[in-house]
Amino acid sequence: MSDRSVELWVKREDLVHQDLGGNKWRKLKYNLLEAVSSGASYMGTFGGAYSNHIYAVAAAGALLQIPTVGIIRGEELYPLNPTLSFAQSRGMTLSYISRERYRQKNTPVFQEYLHQHFPPSGYWVPEGGTNERAITGVEEMAQEIMAQLEIAALPNVVAVASGTGGTAAGLIRGLSPAGVRVLAFSALKGNFLKREIDSWLPDSQTARSWGLVTSYHFGGYARHSKELLRFIEDFFDRFGIPLEPVYTGKMFFGLVEMIKERYFEPGTRILAIHTGGLQGLQGFEERFGNLLKRS
Ligand SMILES: *Cc1c(COP(=O)(O)O)cnc(C)c1O
């Protein structure tokens, strides 16, 4: 796509694998290797009932034959939503905890709860999957971008949707030495991601290597508007690229707005990362059935 001499390229991480694609695969790779090599008897993690991370861990467990445990925030509701019914179909053991307890998940009280309820031989990954190993996995995506595009065609800007900021952090680490600026589009309200992302970066990579875009959250995490849904349909009609309303739809919406507003200098080459998450369209089957079939 080219508009007023700005180029927009898309890296289709959504096409990596049917069940285990997008950024979640990159983030899980070294965690899975560690779980296997350390002889863990299962992999455990946390998430909301619509978590793409839960979905990916369940898929990985089935593919690698590692038992998985998913601690889900909130009550057990039947019928299971598409994310949880997929997770269960892939053999994930689902365990539900109250929102109050879930909020304590980074405290010793919660560690105690885990010790009491699950065997000690598990390998645990944090909510959203962001840890040092995850960021190492994303850095490989940065290397791949440089190898695929070669020096002459390196993008000036790489755009990515952000939740925990782990994917953005890995891209910044890998790309800023080559002079590529990363723009992280927050899918959540507020600017807390500034500090989150910075906390994963060496001191040498601060303000100038990346930017946070906070104006396209559409009301907050998993919120959306008719305008956003219309944009997703229109984007698919024009470019044949399916997006979903939680992450990638918001990022592309924001990017297209910014291009229209001439935020980028003429000649800027932008590479947008399609981070996947298309199974999230299953909550919108009536509207997006055609995108699901084609994707
Ligand atoms: C999880 C997810 C993100 C956010 O990744 P973070 O590393 O948590 O910032 C972006 N896009 C999609 C499709 C996701 O599933």
The ligand as a Tripos MOL2 file, in Angstrom:
@<TRIPOS>MOLECULE
LIG
   15    15     1     0     0
SMALL
NO_CHARGES

@<TRIPOS>ATOM
      1 C1         -0.7320  -10.9440   22.5910 C.3       1 LIG1
      2 C2         -0.8810  -10.1660   21.3320 C.ar      1 LIG1
      3 C3         -0.2780   -8.9050   21.1570 C.ar      1 LIG1
      4 C4          0.4720   -8.2170   22.2610 C.3       1 LIG1
      5 O1          1.7440   -8.7350   22.5000 O.3       1 LIG1
      6 P1          2.5820   -8.2280   23.7390 P.3       1 LIG1
      7 O2          3.8990   -8.8850   23.6050 O.co2     1 LIG1
      8 O3          1.8620   -8.6850   24.9880 O.co2     1 LIG1
      9 O4          2.6350   -6.7390   23.6950 O.co2     1 LIG1
     10 C5         -0.4160   -8.2730   19.9320 C.ar      1 LIG1
     11 N1         -1.1430   -8.8340   18.9290 N.ar      1 LIG1
     12 C6         -1.7540  -10.0130   19.0690 C.ar      1 LIG1
     13 C7         -2.5570  -10.5420   17.9390 C.3       1 LIG1
     14 C8         -1.6360  -10.7260   20.2690 C.ar      1 LIG1
     15 O5         -2.2640  -11.9060   20.4000 O.3       1 LIG1
@<TRIPOS>BOND
     1     1     2 1
     2     2     3 ar
     3     2    14 ar
     4     3     4 1
     5     3    10 ar
     6     4     5 1
     7     5     6 1
     8     6     7 2
     9     6     8 1
    10     6     9 1
    11    10    11 ar
    12    11    12 ar
    13    12    13 1
    14    12    14 ar
    15    14    15 1
@<TRIPOS>SUBSTRUCTURE
     1 LIG1         1 GROUP 0 **** ****
